[in-house]
Amino acid sequence: MRNLSAKEVYEDSAAQGLYEESGFDAEEVKKVLHMAMEDFAFAKKMKVENDPSWRVVFNAYYDVFRELCGLLLRFKKQKSSNHQAVFAFIVVYFKEFDFDWQLLEQIRTVRNNNKYQGLDISKNMWKSIEMPLEVYIASLKKEIGRRLEEE
């Protein structure tokens, strides 16, 4: 089976009604952004512990990334509980990030395999996506902050 592009996933998600209209509340976005960045700081501390659980570190980073993507959708007055739909929306509507769609799909698949099939996350797997995730999170945080200043 061929992999779908972000645009194809976005269009399919829209056709399935996976995006909903959402109001925009700057104070809510600020609160959620603050909590997500607290979680990120904690996750960064976890990864330098002696013998960290890479699964826990991965899932913490993933959750922060997903949360920030969801916040960015709010600026377009949209929301979705489907992670793939959220990531596709970001890739389609925020091209300036130049996020690697295949990498996002890999990260999402690793997360789903862990959550739903019990497959663990190795140090090697974590290390293969750590740097891009850090860059993506920093980029999202910066853009959300910039957009909040314009509100």
Beta strands, then each sheet from edge to edge (+ up, - down):
strand 1: 20-21
strand 2: 78-79
sheet 1: 1+ 2-
end
